C-alpha cells in the first residue's frame, strides 16, 4: 500500500450570525419628556435595548469528520490529521509498505448533548492498525470550541471489537459491541456487551452498564429489519433491488423484490456460526415487474444458502458465505 501524501484540506469555517431587533416606543409629542415619570423613562430605555441572539452552527457531517484532527491514540501520542477518513504514518522500514494507520469507522456516529452546556457533540469511532494483526478500537468525542472542531476526549475500547451500535442517551454514550470472550480465538469474538461513558471535564469515565454479557446467537438479530446493502465488499446492490431479512424463531424471513421467503437457520456451538438449511426454504413465485428480479433472487439465495457466520461491522449486519472456494461477506443495513 502506497503511503498517502500529505494533503492540506481546510476545514469548513463556522460562522455565527447575529440577529438584531428593536422595539420602537411611541411617545406623545404633547407631553414633555421631563414631565414623564422616571419609571416610564426607564421602561422606554429598556424597551429600546436591542437583544442580541448568537446562533452557533455545528457541522458534524461525515465530510467534515473525515478531515478532522484527532488525538489520544496511545502508540502515536501526537495529533493526527485524517484525510478522506484515513491517516498513515511513516513506514517502519525505509521504503516499506507496513505502517501505522488510523481510519474513521464507516459512517457510524452519534450526536447529542453530553454536558450541562447544552451544545451538541458528536461521537465517532476510530480503528487503529499498528501494522500487525491487532485492530484497536477508539471512541472519540468531537465538539466545537471557539468556532473550531476539536477532539476533546478519546477512549480506548479494545482489540478486534465489532461494533453493534452507538447512541447518546440521557447525556451518556452507549456503545454495544461484540468483544472477545475468555476463551474466544482472536478471529471470532463472541461476547455481546454494552459499555457506557459519561463526559466529565473533557474526560470519558466508564460506568457500569447493568446489562449482562451474553453470547452471540442468532436470537440477537430479532426485532430488527435489515436491508441488503452490498453483495460483497465493493459490490453494492443497485437502487432498484429491494432485498430484506429478519430473524424470527429459528428462521430468516424477508422479501426479494415482490417475493417472500423463509429459510431455517441452525445455530452452531461456536458463537456467531450458523447453518442455513437450503432444504428448508420456502419462496413465493410471483412475477415481479423488474426483468432483473429473477437474477437477483437466484444470486441472493445461492449466497444465503452458503452462509456460515454472522457478526456486526460498524453497526451493520455481516453474513459470511463460502461458495466455490470463494469467501464473501454480504452487508445489511438496519432499516430505519
C-alpha positions as CSV (number, residue, x, y, z in Angstrom):
1,X,0.0,0.0,0.0
2,X,1.4,3.3,-1.0
3,X,1.9,5.9,1.7
4,X,-0.6,8.7,1.5
5,X,0.9,12.1,0.5
6,X,0.1,14.9,2.9
7,X,-2.8,16.9,1.6
8,X,-3.8,20.2,3.2
9,X,-7.5,20.5,3.3
10,X,-9.1,23.4,5.0
11,X,-11.9,22.6,7.4
12,X,-15.2,24.2,6.9
13,X,-15.4,27.6,8.7
14,X,-18.2,28.0,11.1
15,X,-19.7,31.4,11.4
16,X,-22.0,32.9,14.0
17,X,-24.9,35.1,12.8
18,X,-26.2,38.0,14.9
19,X,-29.9,38.8,14.7
20,X,-30.9,42.3,15.9
21,X,-34.4,43.5,16.6
22,X,-35.5,46.9,18.0
23,X,-38.8,47.8,19.6
24,X,-40.0,51.3,18.8
25,X,-41.8,53.1,21.6
26,X,-44.2,55.9,20.6
27,X,-44.1,59.0,22.9
28,X,-46.9,61.5,23.0
29,X,-45.4,64.7,21.4
30,X,-47.7,66.9,23.6
31,X,-46.1,65.5,26.8
32,X,-42.7,66.8,27.8
33,X,-40.2,64.1,28.4
34,X,-39.1,65.9,31.6
35,X,-42.6,65.7,32.9
36,X,-42.9,62.0,32.4
37,X,-42.5,59.7,35.5
38,X,-38.9,58.4,35.9
39,X,-40.2,54.9,35.8
40,X,-41.7,55.5,32.4
41,X,-38.4,56.8,31.1
42,X,-36.5,53.8,32.4
43,X,-39.1,51.5,30.8
44,X,-38.8,53.2,27.5
45,X,-35.0,52.9,27.6
46,X,-35.3,49.2,28.5
47,X,-37.6,48.7,25.6
48,X,-35.1,50.4,23.3
49,X,-32.3,47.9,24.2
50,X,-31.7,45.5,21.4
51,X,-31.5,41.8,22.3
52,X,-28.6,40.0,20.6
53,X,-29.1,36.4,19.7
54,X,-26.0,34.4,18.6
55,X,-26.7,31.3,16.5
56,X,-23.8,28.8,16.5
57,X,-23.7,26.3,13.7
58,X,-22.4,22.8,14.4
59,X,-21.3,20.9,11.3
60,X,-20.8,17.2,12.2
61,X,-21.2,15.9,8.7
62,X,-19.1,12.9,7.7
63,X,-17.3,15.1,5.1
64,X,-16.1,17.3,8.0
65,X,-15.3,14.5,10.4
66,X,-13.3,12.6,7.8
67,X,-11.0,15.6,7.5
68,X,-10.7,16.4,11.2
69,X,-7.8,16.3,13.7
70,X,-7.7,13.6,16.4
71,X,-5.6,12.8,19.3
72,X,-5.3,10.2,22.1
73,X,-4.2,7.1,20.2
74,X,-1.8,5.6,22.7
75,X,1.0,4.4,20.5
76,X,1.0,7.5,18.3
77,X,1.0,10.2,21.0
78,X,0.7,13.2,18.7
79,X,-2.3,14.7,17.0
80,X,-3.1,13.2,13.6
81,X,-5.0,14.7,10.7
82,X,-7.4,12.4,8.8
83,X,-7.6,12.8,5.0
84,X,-10.7,11.2,3.5
85,X,-11.1,9.4,6.7
86,X,-7.6,7.9,6.8
87,X,-4.2,8.7,8.3
88,X,-1.0,6.8,7.6
89,X,2.3,7.2,9.4
90,X,5.8,6.6,8.4
91,X,6.7,3.1,7.3
92,X,8.5,1.0,10.0
93,X,11.3,0.2,7.4
94,X,12.5,2.8,4.8
95,X,10.6,2.1,1.6
96,X,8.5,-0.5,3.3
97,X,4.7,-0.9,3.0
98,X,3.9,-1.6,6.7
99,X,3.0,1.5,8.6
100,X,0.6,2.6,11.4
101,X,-2.8,3.6,10.2
102,X,-5.9,5.2,11.7
103,X,-9.3,5.0,9.9
104,X,-12.7,6.6,10.7
105,X,-15.0,3.6,11.2
106,X,-17.6,3.7,8.4
107,X,-20.5,6.2,8.6
108,X,-21.3,5.3,12.3
109,X,-21.7,8.3,14.5
110,X,-23.9,9.6,17.3
111,X,-24.9,13.2,18.1
112,X,-26.3,14.7,21.3
113,X,-25.6,16.7,24.5
114,X,-23.0,15.3,26.9
115,X,-22.7,18.1,29.4
116,X,-24.6,21.0,31.0
117,X,-23.6,23.5,28.3
118,X,-26.4,22.1,26.1
119,X,-24.2,22.3,23.0
120,X,-24.5,19.2,20.7
121,X,-21.4,17.0,20.3
122,X,-20.5,14.1,18.0
123,X,-19.1,10.7,18.9
124,X,-17.2,8.7,16.3
125,X,-15.1,5.5,16.2
126,X,-11.5,5.2,15.1
127,X,-9.8,1.9,14.1
128,X,-6.0,2.0,14.8
129,X,-3.9,-0.6,13.0
130,X,-0.3,-0.6,14.0
131,X,0.7,-2.9,11.1
132,X,0.3,-6.3,12.7
133,X,-2.8,-8.4,13.4
134,X,-4.2,-6.0,16.1
135,X,-7.2,-3.8,15.3
136,X,-7.6,-1.4,18.2
137,X,-10.9,0.5,18.5
138,X,-11.1,4.0,19.9
139,X,-14.0,6.2,20.7
140,X,-13.6,10.0,20.0
141,X,-15.8,12.9,21.2
142,X,-15.9,15.9,18.9
143,X,-17.1,19.4,19.9
144,X,-16.9,23.0,18.6
145,X,-14.8,25.4,20.7
146,X,-14.5,29.0,19.6
147,X,-15.8,28.1,16.2
148,X,-13.4,25.2,15.6
149,X,-14.0,21.4,15.6
150,X,-11.9,19.9,18.4
151,X,-11.4,16.3,19.6
152,X,-11.9,16.9,23.3
153,X,-11.8,13.3,24.5
154,X,-10.6,9.9,23.2
155,X,-11.1,6.5,24.9
156,X,-9.6,3.1,24.1
157,X,-12.3,0.4,23.7
158,X,-10.5,-2.9,22.8
159,X,-8.7,-5.1,20.3
160,X,-10.7,-6.7,17.5
161,X,-14.0,-5.4,18.7
162,X,-17.0,-5.4,16.4
163,X,-19.5,-2.5,16.8
164,X,-23.2,-3.4,17.1
165,X,-24.5,0.1,17.8
166,X,-23.6,3.6,19.1
167,X,-26.0,6.1,20.7
168,X,-26.2,9.1,23.0
169,X,-28.9,8.9,25.6
170,X,-29.5,10.9,28.7
171,X,-26.1,12.6,28.3
172,X,-24.3,9.2,28.2
173,X,-22.5,7.4,25.4
174,X,-23.8,3.9,24.9
175,X,-21.6,1.5,22.8
176,X,-22.9,-2.0,22.1
177,X,-20.1,-4.4,20.9
178,X,-19.2,-7.9,20.1
179,X,-15.9,-8.5,22.0
180,X,-13.7,-11.5,22.6
181,X,-14.8,-13.7,25.5
182,X,-12.4,-15.5,27.8
183,X,-11.7,-18.5,25.5
184,X,-12.6,-16.9,22.1
185,X,-10.0,-17.1,19.4
186,X,-8.7,-13.7,18.1
187,X,-10.6,-14.1,14.9
188,X,-14.1,-14.6,16.3
189,X,-15.3,-12.6,19.3
190,X,-18.4,-14.0,20.9
191,X,-19.5,-11.8,23.9
192,X,-22.3,-9.3,23.3
193,X,-21.6,-6.4,25.8
194,X,-22.5,-2.8,26.4
195,X,-20.2,0.0,27.5
196,X,-21.4,3.3,29.0
197,X,-19.4,6.5,29.5
198,X,-20.1,9.9,31.0
199,X,-18.2,13.0,29.9
200,X,-16.6,14.7,33.0
201,X,-14.4,17.7,32.4
202,X,-13.5,16.6,28.9
203,X,-12.6,13.1,30.2
204,X,-14.6,9.9,29.5
205,X,-15.5,8.0,32.6
206,X,-16.9,4.5,32.2
207,X,-19.8,3.5,34.4
208,X,-21.5,0.1,34.9
209,X,-24.0,-0.7,32.1
210,X,-26.2,-3.0,34.2
211,X,-26.7,-5.1,31.1
212,X,-25.5,-8.7,31.4
213,X,-23.0,-10.0,28.9
214,X,-24.5,-12.7,26.6
215,X,-23.1,-14.9,23.9
216,X,-23.6,-14.2,20.2
217,X,-26.5,-16.3,18.9
218,X,-29.0,-15.6,16.0
219,X,-31.6,-14.5,18.6
220,X,-29.8,-11.2,19.0
221,X,-30.9,-10.4,15.4
222,X,-34.6,-10.4,16.3
223,X,-36.6,-7.3,16.3
224,X,-34.5,-5.6,13.6
225,X,-35.4,-5.4,9.9
226,X,-32.3,-5.5,7.7
227,X,-31.9,-4.5,4.1
228,X,-29.2,-5.9,1.8
229,X,-26.7,-3.1,1.0
230,X,-23.8,-5.0,-0.6
231,X,-23.5,-8.4,-2.2
232,X,-19.9,-8.3,-1.0
233,X,-17.3,-5.6,-0.2
234,X,-17.2,-3.2,-3.1
235,X,-20.3,-4.5,-4.9
236,X,-23.3,-2.5,-3.7
237,X,-26.9,-3.6,-4.5
238,X,-28.5,-1.4,-7.2
239,X,-31.1,1.1,-6.1
240,X,-33.7,-0.9,-8.0
241,X,-33.1,-4.0,-5.9
242,X,-35.1,-4.5,-2.6
243,X,-33.9,-7.4,-0.5
244,X,-34.6,-7.6,3.2
245,X,-34.1,-10.0,6.0
246,X,-35.4,-10.6,9.6
247,X,-34.6,-13.3,12.1
248,X,-37.7,-14.9,13.8
249,X,-37.9,-18.1,15.8
250,X,-35.1,-20.0,14.1
251,X,-35.8,-18.6,10.6
252,X,-34.6,-15.9,8.2
253,X,-37.7,-14.4,6.7
254,X,-38.0,-11.5,4.2
255,X,-38.6,-10.4,0.6
256,X,-36.6,-10.3,-2.6
257,X,-38.5,-7.7,-4.6
258,X,-42.1,-9.0,-4.7
259,X,-41.4,-12.5,-3.4
260,X,-41.5,-13.6,0.2
261,X,-39.1,-16.3,1.6
262,X,-38.5,-18.3,4.7
263,X,-35.4,-20.4,5.4
264,X,-34.4,-22.4,8.5
265,X,-31.3,-21.3,10.5
266,X,-29.5,-23.6,12.9
267,X,-27.1,-22.1,15.5
268,X,-23.7,-23.9,16.0
269,X,-21.9,-24.2,19.3
270,X,-19.3,-21.6,18.4
271,X,-20.7,-18.1,18.8
272,X,-21.6,-16.4,15.5
273,X,-21.5,-19.6,13.4
274,X,-24.7,-20.8,11.8
275,X,-26.1,-23.3,9.3
276,X,-28.6,-22.1,6.7
277,X,-30.6,-25.2,5.7
278,X,-31.1,-24.9,2.0
279,X,-33.6,-27.9,2.0
280,X,-35.9,-25.9,4.3
281,X,-36.6,-22.9,2.1
282,X,-40.0,-21.6,1.1
283,X,-40.2,-19.0,-1.7
284,X,-43.3,-17.5,-3.4
285,X,-43.3,-17.5,-7.2
286,X,-44.7,-14.1,-8.2
287,X,-43.6,-12.5,-11.5
288,X,-42.1,-9.2,-10.4
289,X,-42.1,-6.2,-12.8
290,X,-38.3,-5.8,-13.0
291,X,-36.7,-8.3,-15.5
292,X,-33.6,-8.5,-13.3
293,X,-35.6,-9.6,-10.3
294,X,-35.2,-13.3,-11.1
295,X,-31.4,-12.9,-11.4
296,X,-31.2,-11.1,-8.0
297,X,-33.3,-13.8,-6.4
298,X,-31.1,-16.6,-7.7
299,X,-27.9,-14.8,-6.6
300,X,-29.2,-14.0,-3.2
301,X,-30.4,-17.5,-2.3
302,X,-27.2,-19.0,-3.7
303,X,-25.2,-16.8,-1.3
304,X,-27.7,-17.1,1.6
305,X,-27.7,-20.9,1.5
306,X,-23.9,-20.9,1.9
307,X,-23.8,-18.5,4.9
308,X,-21.6,-19.9,7.7
309,X,-21.1,-17.0,10.1
310,X,-22.7,-13.7,11.1
311,X,-21.4,-10.7,13.1
312,X,-21.6,-6.9,13.1
313,X,-19.5,-4.4,11.3
314,X,-19.8,-0.7,12.2
315,X,-23.4,-1.1,13.2
316,X,-24.3,-3.3,10.1
317,X,-25.0,-7.0,9.8
318,X,-22.3,-9.0,8.1
319,X,-23.1,-12.5,6.8
320,X,-20.1,-14.5,5.7
321,X,-20.7,-17.1,3.0
322,X,-18.4,-19.7,1.2
323,X,-19.2,-20.7,-2.4
324,X,-16.9,-22.3,-5.0
325,X,-13.8,-21.8,-2.8
326,X,-14.7,-18.2,-2.5
327,X,-15.4,-16.3,0.7
328,X,-17.6,-13.3,0.6
329,X,-19.5,-11.1,3.1
330,X,-23.0,-9.7,2.5
331,X,-23.6,-6.4,4.3
332,X,-27.1,-5.5,5.6
333,X,-28.1,-2.1,7.0
334,X,-30.7,-1.7,9.6
335,X,-34.0,-0.3,8.3
336,X,-34.9,3.0,10.0
